[in-house]
Amino acid sequence: MAFSKSLKLQIYLLFLALLLVGLFIFHFSTNPLARMEKSWIFKSQSCVKQDPEYSEMAKVLRNAARMDRTVILTTVNEAWAAPNSIFDLFLESFRIGEGTSDLLRHLVIIAMDQKAFDRCRFIHSHCFSLATKGVDFSGEKRFMTADYLKMMWRRIRFLQSVLELGYHFVFTGADVMWFRNPLPHFTSAADITIACDIFSGNSSDLNNRANGGFYYVRANSFTIQLYKYWYMERKLYPGHHDQDVFNIIKHHQFIYQMGLEIKFLDTAYFGGCYQKSADLNKVCTMHANCCVGIERKLHDLTLVLEDWRNFTALSMEERGLKKASWRAPSKCKWWK
């Protein structure tokens, strides 16, 4: 039986369509990352519909996000959010930084207790309450105490939820002062771009000790899986906080096999007490990362803001000629 040209074309197109459908099904049945991506989309949509807290979080993130779905996140409790405390210095750094004041529109404050949430709503546009039943996160949580560790791991679970909703984020501790826009330093080629205490000179060197107080994470299957693994691994390292566990698992074979790309930030731009950003013409952020205790942090971060104001009061010519320096750390010494 002879077939017409039009019938032959129809048979060919039907065969091609069936072939593409078959390849698509095969891809999702054999590729675990593809299955992960599919389940991630389903989970985020269903949770938003069923969980009121998840729905409220999605609303806050949507209102704060940039066009590229990036948000800036920080966490505070009552002790840190009290008037004339670290929270005020944090917001002030955005206002006096160069090109940072507009970033406040994309900053979401995660309040760990009701009083912190009330204070946030009084002075900022984007606030979310992450109060945890049966746990009081309101007071000062001294470094490495039991409540401090609970708060850190609660934060990890929250950040995983942000990724599941499809938002990239910059996480910043409230004890990180923002002086220039850090976003140009992040690349889409890395899944996580993270600060470190002392920079080796190589942004790909896993021996850089990551600092969990400042990092950028892209929302994708790799990072969602990382956060699940990260949170699970806490059980193998009791008494360790999230930063310590990350510095362990970044060397794990699972991370390597997954293909997760980690980059580290140069302390010339993203400094702290261990390795300060020596050139104020370059600095983006300064972190009180060697400091234990609110009073010590307040003292030294106040010095940092004063030094920045004095620097920005100089003319462009004076900035190039004068060797500006930080007075901090003063009270912030890691061994105290």
C-alpha positions in Angstrom: 0.0 0.0 0.0 1.4 3.4 -1.0 1.3 6.2 1.5 0.8 9.8 0.5 3.4 12.4 1.4 1.1 14.0 3.9 0.3 10.7 5.6 4.0 9.9 5.8 4.7 13.3 7.4 2.0 12.7 10.0 3.4 9.3 10.8 6.9 10.7 11.1 5.7 13.5 13.5 3.7 11.1 15.6 6.8 8.8 15.9 9.0 11.9 16.8 6.5 13.0 19.5 6.4 9.5 21.0 10.2 9.4 21.1 10.4 12.7 22.9 7.8 11.6 25.5 9.8 8.4 26.0 13.0 10.3 26.5 11.4 12.7 29.0 9.9 9.8 31.1 13.3 8.0 31.0 15.1 11.2 32.2 12.9 11.6 35.2 12.9 7.9 36.1 16.7 7.6 36.0 18.0 11.0 37.0 17.7 11.5 40.8 18.4 15.3 40.6 15.5 15.6 38.0 13.2 13.8 40.4 14.4 16.0 43.2 13.6 19.1 41.2 10.1 17.8 40.4 9.3 16.9 44.0 10.7 20.3 45.2 8.2 22.2 43.0 5.3 20.0 44.2 6.3 20.3 47.8 6.7 24.0 47.9 3.3 24.5 46.2 1.4 22.1 48.4 3.0 23.4 51.6 2.1 27.0 50.8 -1.6 25.9 50.5 -1.7 23.7 53.6 0.6 25.3 56.2 -0.4 28.9 57.4 3.2 29.6 58.6 4.6 28.5 55.2 2.0 30.6 53.4 2.9 33.7 55.5 6.6 33.2 54.8 5.9 32.9 51.1 4.0 36.2 51.2 6.8 38.0 53.1 9.5 36.7 50.7 7.4 37.6 47.6 7.0 41.2 48.9 10.7 41.6 49.6 12.3 39.8 46.7 14.3 41.4 43.9 13.2 40.7 40.3 15.7 37.8 40.2 14.0 36.3 43.3 16.9 37.1 45.7 16.2 38.2 49.2 18.4 39.3 52.1 17.8 37.5 55.4 18.9 38.0 59.0 17.7 36.7 62.3 17.3 38.6 65.6 15.9 37.8 69.0 14.7 40.2 71.7 18.2 40.8 73.1 19.6 41.7 69.7 16.6 43.7 68.5 16.2 45.9 71.6 16.4 49.7 71.1 20.1 50.8 70.8 21.3 47.3 70.3 22.9 45.4 67.5 19.9 45.5 65.2 20.0 49.3 65.1 23.7 49.3 64.2 23.0 46.8 61.5 20.2 48.9 59.8 22.3 52.0 60.2 25.2 50.4 58.2 22.8 50.0 55.3 21.8 53.7 55.5 25.3 55.1 55.5 26.9 52.5 53.2 27.6 53.3 49.5 24.8 52.0 47.4 23.3 49.9 50.2 20.3 51.9 51.4 18.1 50.6 48.6 18.9 47.0 49.6 16.7 47.5 52.7 13.7 47.0 50.5 14.8 43.4 50.0 15.8 42.7 53.6 13.6 40.3 55.6 14.1 40.2 59.4 13.4 36.8 60.9 12.3 37.3 64.5 12.9 34.4 66.8 10.4 35.6 69.5 7.4 37.9 69.8 9.1 40.9 71.2 11.7 40.9 68.4 8.9 40.6 65.9 7.0 43.6 67.4 10.2 45.7 67.3 10.8 44.7 63.7 7.3 45.7 62.6 7.8 49.1 64.3 10.9 50.0 62.3 11.0 47.8 59.2 8.8 46.7 56.3 9.5 43.0 56.0 9.3 40.9 59.2 8.6 37.2 59.8 7.9 35.5 63.1 9.8 32.2 63.6 8.9 31.6 67.2 9.3 28.0 68.2 6.8 26.3 70.6 8.3 25.3 73.9 11.6 27.2 73.3 12.3 30.7 74.5 14.8 32.4 72.1 14.3 35.9 73.5 17.3 36.3 75.8 21.0 36.6 75.0 22.1 33.2 73.9 25.8 32.9 74.7 27.9 31.3 72.1 27.8 27.4 72.1 25.2 27.1 74.9 22.4 24.6 74.4 19.8 27.3 73.4 22.3 28.9 71.1 22.7 25.6 69.2 19.0 25.1 69.0 18.6 28.6 67.5 21.3 27.9 64.9 19.7 24.7 63.8 16.2 26.2 63.7 17.7 28.7 61.3 19.0 26.0 59.0 15.6 24.5 58.7 14.1 27.8 57.9 16.6 28.6 55.2 15.9 25.2 53.6 12.2 26.3 53.4 13.3 29.5 51.7 15.1 27.5 49.0 12.1 25.2 48.6 10.0 28.2 47.7 12.5 29.0 45.0 14.2 32.1 46.5 17.9 32.7 46.3 19.1 34.4 49.5 21.9 36.3 51.1 22.1 35.3 54.7 23.8 37.9 57.0 24.3 38.0 60.7 23.0 41.1 62.3 26.5 41.7 63.5 27.7 42.2 59.9 27.9 45.8 58.9 27.1 46.5 55.2 29.1 49.3 53.5 28.9 48.4 49.8 26.6 46.2 47.7 28.0 42.6 47.8 25.8 41.2 45.1 28.3 41.9 42.2 30.7 39.6 44.0 28.4 36.6 43.7 28.3 34.4 40.6 25.6 32.1 39.3 28.4 29.5 38.6 28.5 28.8 42.4 25.7 27.2 44.4 27.0 28.7 47.6 29.3 31.7 48.0 30.4 32.1 51.6 32.6 34.3 53.7 35.6 32.8 55.6 37.7 33.8 58.6 41.0 33.7 56.9 41.2 33.7 53.1 43.8 31.5 51.4 43.9 33.5 48.2 42.0 30.8 46.3 38.2 31.1 46.2 37.8 27.4 45.4 40.0 26.1 48.2 37.8 24.0 50.5 40.5 24.5 53.2 39.2 28.1 53.6 37.3 28.0 56.9 33.8 29.0 56.1 32.0 31.5 58.3 28.3 31.0 58.5 27.6 34.7 59.3 27.5 35.7 55.7 26.8 33.8 52.5 24.8 33.7 49.3 22.8 30.6 48.3 21.1 29.9 45.0 17.8 28.0 45.1 18.2 24.7 43.2 18.1 21.0 43.7 21.7 20.8 44.9 21.4 23.4 47.7 18.1 22.0 48.9 19.7 18.6 49.2 22.7 20.1 50.9 20.5 21.7 53.6 18.7 18.5 54.2 22.0 16.7 54.6 23.5 19.5 56.7 20.6 19.3 59.1 20.7 15.5 59.3 24.5 15.5 60.0 24.0 17.6 63.2 23.1 14.3 64.9 26.6 12.9 64.2 28.3 16.0 65.7 26.4 16.8 68.9 27.5 20.0 70.6 28.6 21.5 67.2 27.0 24.5 65.6 26.0 24.8 62.0 29.2 26.4 60.9 31.4 23.7 62.4 29.3 21.0 60.7 29.4 22.7 57.4 33.2 22.9 57.6 33.2 19.1 58.1 30.7 18.1 55.5 32.1 20.3 52.7 34.8 17.7 52.4 32.4 14.7 52.3 32.2 12.5 49.3 28.5 13.1 49.1 29.0 16.8 48.4 31.6 16.1 45.8 29.4 13.5 44.0 26.5 15.8 44.1 28.5 18.4 42.1 27.8 21.3 44.6 29.9 24.3 43.7 31.3 26.2 46.7 33.2 29.5 46.4 34.8 31.6 49.2 34.8 35.3 49.6 38.0 37.3 49.8 38.4 39.0 53.2 39.8 42.1 51.4 36.1 42.7 50.6 34.3 40.7 53.3 36.4 41.0 56.4 36.0 40.4 60.1 38.1 40.5 63.3 40.3 37.6 62.3 41.3 39.1 59.0 40.1 42.7 58.5 39.4 44.4 55.2 42.5 46.6 55.2 41.4 48.9 52.3 38.3 50.9 53.1 38.1 51.6 49.4 37.2 48.0 48.8 35.3 46.8 51.9 31.8 45.5 51.4 31.1 44.1 54.9 32.7 43.8 58.3 31.7 41.1 60.7 32.2 40.9 64.5 33.0 37.2 64.1 35.5 36.9 66.9 33.3 38.4 69.5 31.4 36.8 72.3 28.8 38.9 74.2 26.4 41.7 73.1 28.2 44.5 75.0 31.5 43.7 73.3 29.9 43.5 69.9 28.1 46.8 70.4 31.3 48.6 71.5 33.4 47.4 68.5 30.7 47.7 65.9 30.0 51.3 67.0 33.7 51.9 66.4 33.4 50.4 63.0 30.5 52.6 62.0 32.4 55.7 63.3 35.5 54.8 61.3 33.4 54.3 58.2 31.7 57.7 58.6 35.1 59.4 59.0 36.3 57.7 55.9 33.3 58.6 53.8 33.6 62.2 54.9 36.9 62.4 53.1 37.1 63.7 49.5 37.9 61.1 46.8 41.4 62.4 46.6 41.9 62.2 50.3 40.6 58.6 50.3 43.4 57.7 47.9 46.1 59.4 49.8 45.2 58.7 53.4 45.8 55.3 55.0 42.5 54.7 56.8 42.3 51.9 59.3 39.8 50.3 61.7 40.0 50.7 65.5 38.3 47.4 66.0 38.7 44.8 67.3 39.1 46.5 70.7 36.9 44.6 73.2 36.3 41.8 70.7 39.0 39.3 71.1 38.2 35.7 70.3 40.0 34.3 73.3 37.8 36.3 75.8 
